[in-house]
């Protein structure tokens, strides 16, 4: 694909992602005829996930880059007292923050803020008698904004309200890193799970790879949830997630020489290749080699850590 075509797809992914527009893009630039037919006749949450993931790949975006794409504001036209008025639906981040700030000003959660019962209670208070119209407009606007917000935004609001310590200056940096890793893992899990729903019988190799991603990313996501829950309940770090082992390994690397670092990278590459070959041979025989699979993951992760340390030193 040309650079301009990739930019066109990226611009679409940064916008509201109208499904029909996305299908048209894939019809022009996609190569999978089965998916083209399916996108044209079926519009479900799963199919949308697959469409966006396929467009991501066409644009040459990594999953991390895709998950952190800036989303542009969407403009809508509203009817106010019979006259046309322009209003702007803020992007996900602003919607999320605005709702949480308003809820915080009332000392409630967002779910409580947008409930009809809460509005009735607030308007019934004597101290609010002189600003009923103002409060009515404010609370109804909040309910409308929340109703229009996509489910990921609602989930993020509930997540941030549950783990309020993440906004504290005393929150350990590692927990914030874990949160980013958790969202990436969940995105990878969802994308692989969605692909599995439409794979044909002839795609056994792809299915096996996606099954591995589903299991691995699900477990990674769950262990990070355990870390957040433990810190929320106890105020101290549990430290069982794989990320902590990676950080300890990375810290140890700062103490070795450049020569030893390069030697370890070469050694990790050799071990990774051996493990990968053993895994592929087992798959060709339709057998399982859990030892080789574990070794492949181990040495792949080790290579990433070593390369990260090398890159860090190059920037100094």
N, C-alpha and C positions, 0 to 999 in steps of 0.2 A: 504494500500500500504506500501511497505517496504521503509526504509530510502533511500536505493540505487536507487530505482525506482523514488522517489521524486527528488533526486539529478539529475537523468538523465533528467527528464522533465524540471527542473529548468535550467540546462545547455543549453538545447535547447532554452528556452525562453530568455536566455542571449545572444544567438547567432543571426544569420541573419533571423531565423525563416522561413526556407524553408517550403513551404506549404506541399509538399509531405512527408517530414520528420515528420512534425507535425501530419499529418493524420495517418502515420504509428504508431506513439506513441499512438495516441488515439485508434487505432485499437487494440493495445496490452493491454492498461490499462483502457480504457473507458468502461462504462457499458451501455450507452444509445444506443440501436441498431438502432433507427431511425436516430440519429445523425451520427452514423458510416456510414450508407448508404448515408446520405446526404453529408458528408465530402468527400466520395469516388467519387461522381459523379458531385459535384458542387464546383466551386472555384470562389467566388465573395468576394468583400470587406466585406460585412456583414457576410458571412460564415466564413471568416478568423477571424473576431472579435470574433465570437462565439467559434471557435476552440481554439483560444488563451485563452479565458476566461475559457473554460472547462478544458484545461490543467493547467491553474493557480489553479483552485480548486483541481485538482488531486494532484498537488504539495504541497497543503496546504498553499498557499501564500494568504495573504490578498490582497485586491485591492490596498492598499497603497504600500505594498511591491512589488507588480507586477509593479506598475507605476514607481517605483524607481529602478528597476533592472538595473545593469550595462550592457550595450550592448557591446559585443566584436567587434573588428575590423574585417572587411571582406576583405580577400585578393583576388585579381583578377590578371590575367595575360594579359598583353597588348602587342601589336605588335608595335615596334618602329624601323623604317627603316629596316624592314625585319628581325629584330632580336627579340628574346624573351626577355622581360624585366619585372621584378617584380615591381608592384606598389601596394600601400596599400590605399584602400578607408577608410578614417578615420571614427571613430564612429560618431554618430549624433552630439554630443556636439562639437567635434573638427571641423567637417564640418561647423557647424553653426557659431562658433567663427571665423574660418579662413575667411569665406566669409564676415562676418561683419567687421572684421579688415581691409580686403582689400578694401571694399567699403568705409569705414571710411577714409582710406588713400587718396582716390580720392575725398572725400567730397560728396559722393552720397549714395543712398540707394542700397541694394543688387539688387532689381528689376531693377534699372537703370544700375547698374554695368554690369549685364548679358545681357543687350539689345544690339542688333547689332548696333543700332544708336550710342550708347555711345562709342563702340569700334572704329567706324569710326571717331568720333569726336576727340578722344584721339590720334589716329594715324595720324590725319591730322594736329595736332599742331606742329609748327616749333620746339619748345623746345624738342620734343620727336623724332626728326628725327634720332638721333644717337642711339636710342635704340628701334627701331620699332619691331625687332624680339623678343626682351625680353618682351616687352609689349604685343605683339600678343600672345606669348605663355602663359603669365600670365592671360590675359583676357579670352582666349579660355579655359584654364584649369578651370577658375572660372565658365564659362558658362557650361562646361561639369559636373563639380561637382554639380552645382545647378540643372541641368537637371536630374542627377542621384539621387539626394536627395529625400527621400520619402516625401510625402505631409506634414506629421506632422513636419518635419524639416523646410520646407518652411513656414509653418504657424508660427512656433516659431520665425523664423527670422523676419517675418513681425510684430509679436507681440512685440518683443524686440525693433524693430526700432520705433514702434508707441509709446511705453511707455518707452522712454529712461530714465525717472526719476528713474526707478527701479534699474539702475546701479549707481545712485548717492549716495554718502555717507550720504547725507542729507535725503534720502528717509525714511519715517517712517517704522519701522519694521513691523507694522501691515499690511501694504500694501503688503509686501513680503509674509507674512503668508497667506493673502487673495489669492494671486496668486497661491500658492501651493494648497489651498483649491479649487480654481476654476478649476485647472487641474484635481484634484481628482473627483470633481463633474461631470465634462464633461466626464471623463472616465466611471464613474458609469452610467451616462445617456446613453452613447453609447452602453455599454454592455447590459443594460436592454432593450434598444430599439431594439438591434439586436436579443435578445432572443425572443422578442415579434413577430418578423417576422416569426418565425418557430414553434411557439407553436400551438398545436392542440386544437380542441374544448374541449377535455376532461381536458385540463390544465387550467381551469378557475381560480382556486385559485392562481396558479403561475402567470397567466396573470394579475390578480388584484394586486398582490404584485409588479410585474414589472412595471405596469402602475403607481403605486404610486411612485416608484423610479424615473421613467422618469419625472413625473411632479415636484417632490420635487427637484431633482438634477438640472433640467432645471432652475427652479426659483432661486435656489441658485447660479447657474452659472451667470444668468442675473443680479442679484443684485450686484455681485462682479464686473461685467463689468461696471455697473453704477458707482461704487465707483472709479474705475480706470479712467473712462472718466471724472468724476467730478474733480478728482485731477489733471489730465492732463490739463484741461481747466482753473482751478481756483487756483491750487497750495495749496489747503487746503482739509482736509478730509471731506467727506460728512457725514459718520458715521451712515448710515441707515441700513447697512447689519447686519444680525443676529450675526455675529462674534463679533461685538462691544458689544452687549448685553451680550454675553457669557463671554467676557473679563471683563466686569464690574462686573458680578456675581462672577467670579473667584477671582477678586480683593477683593470683600467684604468677601469672605471666609477666606482670610488670617487673618482676625481680630477675628475669633471665635475660641473657644477652641477645643481640640481634641474630647472631649466628645460630644459637640454639633454637631461637624462635622459628627461623626458616627451616631448620632441620626437623623440628616437630611438625611443621606444616607439611613437609614432604612425606613424613612418616604417616601422618593422618590421612593424606591423600591415597597412599598405597593401601592402607588398611580399609579405607572406604571402598576402593575399587574391588578389593578381594571380597568384601562383604556383599557388594552389589552383584558381583558375578555369581556368588553362591545363591543369592535370592532369586536371580533370574533363572538359574539352572533349576531351582526347586519349582518355580512357577511353570517352567516349560514341561516339567514332569507332573504338573498339577499336584505338587506336594507342598507342605508347609515347612519352613525352616526358621523357626522363631529365633533361634540363636543368631543366625545370620542377619535377620531383620533387625534385631536389637543392636547388633554390632554396626550395621549400616547407619542407623539413627544416631548411635553414639559417636561414630567417627565423622558423620556429616555435621553434627553439632559442634564437635571439637574443631573442625576446619573453620566453621563460621566464627568461633571465638578467636582462633589464631589469626584469621584474616582481619578481624576487627581490631585486634591489638597492633597488627602491622600497619593498618590504615591510621590508627591513632598516632603511631610514632612518625609516620610520614608527614602528618600535619603539624608536628612540633617544630 
